[in-house]
């Protein structure tokens, strides 16, 4: 792996995290460790506060070690629509 200048993970209250893999021959820089990762490898997409326009590709191991806060627990959409507590 080649290290580049360390990019930074955008601070957020919580992150949406989902596994991904692509057939696209692209290379991304992990925002946590600064190392490159290939799109064809198993990795994850992390999105600050669920905003997919700010998503970043990261190594699974880096995200696990960073222990990022996940989506906050709360009432589900159906409960909110029905006005239930």
C-alpha positions, 0 to 999 in steps of 0.5 A: 500500500502506498501512503499519501497525505493523510486525509481527514474524516469529516466530523459528524454526530453519527455515520451511515456505514455499509459494505461495498465492492465495485467492478470499477478500476478505481483507487480511493484514499481511506479517510482514516488511515490515509492509505489507498484502497482499490474499488474492487476490494471489499471495503465500506462506504461511510456517510456522515449523518447519512448524507450520501453526497459526503460519502467516503470509501474506507477500509473495513478494518479502519472503520472497525478500529475507529469505532465510529458512532452509528445511526442513533436509536430512536423511534421508527418512521412509522411511529413518528407518522402515527404519533406514537411514543 
